[in-house]
Amino acid sequence: MPHIAITLAAASADQGPGATLRLVLLVSIVGAVLLAWFLLRGYRNNDDND
């Protein structure tokens, strides 16, 4: 995953920590949504799991 390190370095190069924090927050939110989807999909009731 070298492209993530390059993106973080490029984001924090000129604008200070704001862009990096925004990027980390965005990745965290997307990760939380994907984790919630992965965990909650097992609780679906399709009526064929008798």
Jmol script that loads the backbone (N, CA, C; Angstrom):
load data "model"
ATOM      1  N   MET A   1       0.799  -1.189   0.000  1.00  0.00           N
ATOM      2  CA  MET A   1       0.000   0.000   0.000  1.00  0.00           C
ATOM      3  C   MET A   1       0.851   1.266   0.000  1.00  0.00           C
ATOM      4  N   PRO A   2       1.804   1.356  -0.859  1.00  0.00           N
ATOM      5  CA  PRO A   2       2.623   2.566  -0.888  1.00  0.00           C
ATOM      6  C   PRO A   2       1.857   3.781  -1.372  1.00  0.00           C
ATOM      7  N   HIS A   3       0.778   3.600  -2.127  1.00  0.00           N
ATOM      8  CA  HIS A   3       0.039   4.752  -2.628  1.00  0.00           C
ATOM      9  C   HIS A   3      -0.648   5.510  -1.499  1.00  0.00           C
ATOM     10  N   ILE A   4      -0.997   4.838  -0.396  1.00  0.00           N
ATOM     11  CA  ILE A   4      -1.612   5.525   0.735  1.00  0.00           C
ATOM     12  C   ILE A   4      -0.592   6.440   1.403  1.00  0.00           C
ATOM     13  N   ALA A   5       0.635   5.954   1.568  1.00  0.00           N
ATOM     14  CA  ALA A   5       1.679   6.772   2.176  1.00  0.00           C
ATOM     15  C   ALA A   5       1.980   7.982   1.307  1.00  0.00           C
ATOM     16  N   ILE A   6       1.984   7.792   0.014  1.00  0.00           N
ATOM     17  CA  ILE A   6       2.231   8.910  -0.908  1.00  0.00           C
ATOM     18  C   ILE A   6       1.092   9.920  -0.819  1.00  0.00           C
ATOM     19  N   THR A   7      -0.149   9.415  -0.729  1.00  0.00           N
ATOM     20  CA  THR A   7      -1.299  10.305  -0.621  1.00  0.00           C
ATOM     21  C   THR A   7      -1.252  11.098   0.670  1.00  0.00           C
ATOM     22  N   LEU A   8      -0.913  10.420   1.787  1.00  0.00           N
ATOM     23  CA  LEU A   8      -0.813  11.122   3.064  1.00  0.00           C
ATOM     24  C   LEU A   8       0.297  12.165   3.044  1.00  0.00           C
ATOM     25  N   ALA A   9       1.419  11.803   2.441  1.00  0.00           N
ATOM     26  CA  ALA A   9       2.536  12.747   2.367  1.00  0.00           C
ATOM     27  C   ALA A   9       2.166  13.948   1.500  1.00  0.00           C
ATOM     28  N   ALA A  10       1.501  13.712   0.393  1.00  0.00           N
ATOM     29  CA  ALA A  10       1.109  14.803  -0.496  1.00  0.00           C
ATOM     30  C   ALA A  10       0.040  15.671   0.159  1.00  0.00           C
ATOM     31  N   ALA A  11      -0.864  15.044   0.920  1.00  0.00           N
ATOM     32  CA  ALA A  11      -1.935  15.812   1.543  1.00  0.00           C
ATOM     33  C   ALA A  11      -1.405  16.707   2.647  1.00  0.00           C
ATOM     34  N   SER A  12      -0.376  16.256   3.350  1.00  0.00           N
ATOM     35  CA  SER A  12       0.111  17.040   4.477  1.00  0.00           C
ATOM     36  C   SER A  12       1.284  17.953   4.095  1.00  0.00           C
ATOM     37  N   ALA A  13       1.701  17.925   2.867  1.00  0.00           N
ATOM     38  CA  ALA A  13       2.885  18.689   2.474  1.00  0.00           C
ATOM     39  C   ALA A  13       2.642  20.195   2.510  1.00  0.00           C
ATOM     40  N   ASP A  14       1.526  20.647   1.952  1.00  0.00           N
ATOM     41  CA  ASP A  14       1.317  22.084   1.785  1.00  0.00           C
ATOM     42  C   ASP A  14       0.300  22.671   2.758  1.00  0.00           C
ATOM     43  N   GLN A  15      -0.675  21.882   3.167  1.00  0.00           N
ATOM     44  CA  GLN A  15      -1.818  22.458   3.848  1.00  0.00           C
ATOM     45  C   GLN A  15      -1.801  22.228   5.358  1.00  0.00           C
ATOM     46  N   GLY A  16      -0.766  21.640   5.884  1.00  0.00           N
ATOM     47  CA  GLY A  16      -0.731  21.375   7.309  1.00  0.00           C
ATOM     48  C   GLY A  16      -1.489  20.110   7.657  1.00  0.00           C
ATOM     49  N   PRO A  17      -1.858  19.958   8.906  1.00  0.00           N
ATOM     50  CA  PRO A  17      -2.490  18.710   9.342  1.00  0.00           C
ATOM     51  C   PRO A  17      -3.961  18.603   8.957  1.00  0.00           C
ATOM     52  N   GLY A  18      -4.569  19.682   8.490  1.00  0.00           N
ATOM     53  CA  GLY A  18      -6.003  19.654   8.199  1.00  0.00           C
ATOM     54  C   GLY A  18      -6.378  18.646   7.131  1.00  0.00           C
ATOM     55  N   ALA A  19      -5.639  18.606   6.046  1.00  0.00           N
ATOM     56  CA  ALA A  19      -5.961  17.691   4.953  1.00  0.00           C
ATOM     57  C   ALA A  19      -5.731  16.244   5.375  1.00  0.00           C
ATOM     58  N   THR A  20      -4.690  16.003   6.142  1.00  0.00           N
ATOM     59  CA  THR A  20      -4.409  14.643   6.606  1.00  0.00           C
ATOM     60  C   THR A  20      -5.498  14.175   7.559  1.00  0.00           C
ATOM     61  N   LEU A  21      -5.911  15.034   8.466  1.00  0.00           N
ATOM     62  CA  LEU A  21      -6.979  14.661   9.395  1.00  0.00           C
ATOM     63  C   LEU A  21      -8.287  14.410   8.661  1.00  0.00           C
ATOM     64  N   ARG A  22      -8.559  15.207   7.644  1.00  0.00           N
ATOM     65  CA  ARG A  22      -9.763  15.014   6.838  1.00  0.00           C
ATOM     66  C   ARG A  22      -9.717  13.672   6.120  1.00  0.00           C
ATOM     67  N   LEU A  23      -8.554  13.323   5.597  1.00  0.00           N
ATOM     68  CA  LEU A  23      -8.384  12.050   4.904  1.00  0.00           C
ATOM     69  C   LEU A  23      -8.533  10.885   5.867  1.00  0.00           C
ATOM     70  N   VAL A  24      -7.930  10.982   7.041  1.00  0.00           N
ATOM     71  CA  VAL A  24      -8.046   9.924   8.041  1.00  0.00           C
ATOM     72  C   VAL A  24      -9.493   9.768   8.486  1.00  0.00           C
ATOM     73  N   LEU A  25     -10.196  10.867   8.677  1.00  0.00           N
ATOM     74  CA  LEU A  25     -11.600  10.821   9.071  1.00  0.00           C
ATOM     75  C   LEU A  25     -12.455  10.161   7.995  1.00  0.00           C
ATOM     76  N   LEU A  26     -12.217  10.511   6.750  1.00  0.00           N
ATOM     77  CA  LEU A  26     -12.966   9.922   5.653  1.00  0.00           C
ATOM     78  C   LEU A  26     -12.733   8.418   5.558  1.00  0.00           C
ATOM     79  N   VAL A  27     -11.482   7.989   5.651  1.00  0.00           N
ATOM     80  CA  VAL A  27     -11.155   6.567   5.592  1.00  0.00           C
ATOM     81  C   VAL A  27     -11.765   5.838   6.785  1.00  0.00           C
ATOM     82  N   SER A  28     -11.764   6.459   7.953  1.00  0.00           N
ATOM     83  CA  SER A  28     -12.349   5.842   9.141  1.00  0.00           C
ATOM     84  C   SER A  28     -13.852   5.654   8.984  1.00  0.00           C
ATOM     85  N   ILE A  29     -14.522   6.653   8.450  1.00  0.00           N
ATOM     86  CA  ILE A  29     -15.972   6.553   8.251  1.00  0.00           C
ATOM     87  C   ILE A  29     -16.302   5.468   7.243  1.00  0.00           C
ATOM     88  N   VAL A  30     -15.582   5.436   6.138  1.00  0.00           N
ATOM     89  CA  VAL A  30     -15.815   4.396   5.133  1.00  0.00           C
ATOM     90  C   VAL A  30     -15.535   3.016   5.721  1.00  0.00           C
ATOM     91  N   GLY A  31     -14.468   2.886   6.493  1.00  0.00           N
ATOM     92  CA  GLY A  31     -14.145   1.620   7.133  1.00  0.00           C
ATOM     93  C   GLY A  31     -15.216   1.194   8.120  1.00  0.00           C
ATOM     94  N   ALA A  32     -15.750   2.140   8.891  1.00  0.00           N
ATOM     95  CA  ALA A  32     -16.807   1.814   9.858  1.00  0.00           C
ATOM     96  C   ALA A  32     -18.080   1.357   9.144  1.00  0.00           C
ATOM     97  N   VAL A  33     -18.415   2.004   8.032  1.00  0.00           N
ATOM     98  CA  VAL A  33     -19.598   1.596   7.268  1.00  0.00           C
ATOM     99  C   VAL A  33     -19.407   0.199   6.700  1.00  0.00           C
ATOM    100  N   LEU A  34     -18.241  -0.082   6.144  1.00  0.00           N
ATOM    101  CA  LEU A  34     -17.984  -1.420   5.603  1.00  0.00           C
ATOM    102  C   LEU A  34     -17.981  -2.484   6.698  1.00  0.00           C
ATOM    103  N   LEU A  35     -17.421  -2.171   7.853  1.00  0.00           N
ATOM    104  CA  LEU A  35     -17.415  -3.105   8.964  1.00  0.00           C
ATOM    105  C   LEU A  35     -18.826  -3.367   9.462  1.00  0.00           C
ATOM    106  N   ALA A  36     -19.633  -2.322   9.590  1.00  0.00           N
ATOM    107  CA  ALA A  36     -21.019  -2.489  10.021  1.00  0.00           C
ATOM    108  C   ALA A  36     -21.798  -3.341   9.018  1.00  0.00           C
ATOM    109  N   TRP A  37     -21.606  -3.095   7.731  1.00  0.00           N
ATOM    110  CA  TRP A  37     -22.289  -3.896   6.709  1.00  0.00           C
ATOM    111  C   TRP A  37     -21.877  -5.357   6.801  1.00  0.00           C
ATOM    112  N   PHE A  38     -20.588  -5.597   6.971  1.00  0.00           N
ATOM    113  CA  PHE A  38     -20.081  -6.964   7.045  1.00  0.00           C
ATOM    114  C   PHE A  38     -20.642  -7.690   8.267  1.00  0.00           C
ATOM    115  N   LEU A  39     -20.690  -7.014   9.402  1.00  0.00           N
ATOM    116  CA  LEU A  39     -21.176  -7.655  10.617  1.00  0.00           C
ATOM    117  C   LEU A  39     -22.691  -7.823  10.611  1.00  0.00           C
ATOM    118  N   LEU A  40     -23.415  -6.842  10.114  1.00  0.00           N
ATOM    119  CA  LEU A  40     -24.871  -6.886  10.180  1.00  0.00           C
ATOM    120  C   LEU A  40     -25.502  -7.752   9.098  1.00  0.00           C
ATOM    121  N   ARG A  41     -24.774  -8.057   8.041  1.00  0.00           N
ATOM    122  CA  ARG A  41     -25.374  -8.884   6.990  1.00  0.00           C
ATOM    123  C   ARG A  41     -25.626 -10.301   7.471  1.00  0.00           C
ATOM    124  N   GLY A  42     -24.943 -10.731   8.514  1.00  0.00           N
ATOM    125  CA  GLY A  42     -25.176 -12.054   9.074  1.00  0.00           C
ATOM    126  C   GLY A  42     -26.466 -12.156   9.853  1.00  0.00           C
ATOM    127  N   TYR A  43     -27.090 -11.033  10.196  1.00  0.00           N
ATOM    128  CA  TYR A  43     -28.320 -11.028  10.974  1.00  0.00           C
ATOM    129  C   TYR A  43     -29.567 -10.931  10.108  1.00  0.00           C
ATOM    130  N   ARG A  44     -29.405 -10.955   8.807  1.00  0.00           N
ATOM    131  CA  ARG A  44     -30.557 -10.929   7.922  1.00  0.00           C
ATOM    132  C   ARG A  44     -31.355 -12.208   8.051  1.00  0.00           C
ATOM    133  N   ASN A  45     -32.657 -12.128   7.921  1.00  0.00           N
ATOM    134  CA  ASN A  45     -33.519 -13.296   7.975  1.00  0.00           C
ATOM    135  C   ASN A  45     -34.163 -13.498   6.604  1.00  0.00           C
ATOM    136  N   ASN A  46     -33.666 -14.501   5.880  1.00  0.00           N
ATOM    137  CA  ASN A  46     -34.158 -14.754   4.527  1.00  0.00           C
ATOM    138  C   ASN A  46     -35.178 -15.877   4.485  1.00  0.00           C
ATOM    139  N   ASP A  47     -35.553 -16.440   5.635  1.00  0.00           N
ATOM    140  CA  ASP A  47     -36.508 -17.537   5.745  1.00  0.00           C
ATOM    141  C   ASP A  47     -36.056 -18.820   5.072  1.00  0.00           C
ATOM    142  N   ASP A  48     -34.795 -18.951   4.659  1.00  0.00           N
ATOM    143  CA  ASP A  48     -34.297 -20.226   4.168  1.00  0.00           C
ATOM    144  C   ASP A  48     -33.130 -20.727   5.017  1.00  0.00           C
ATOM    145  N   ASN A  49     -33.041 -20.269   6.247  1.00  0.00           N
ATOM    146  CA  ASN A  49     -31.962 -20.752   7.108  1.00  0.00           C
ATOM    147  C   ASN A  49     -32.521 -21.569   8.277  1.00  0.00           C
ATOM    148  N   ASP A  50     -33.523 -22.391   7.985  1.00  0.00           N
ATOM    149  CA  ASP A  50     -34.144 -23.213   9.039  1.00  0.00           C
ATOM    150  C   ASP A  50     -33.206 -24.300   9.502  1.00  0.00           C
TER     151      ASP A  50
END
end "model"
wireframe off; spacefill off
backbone 0.3
color backbone group
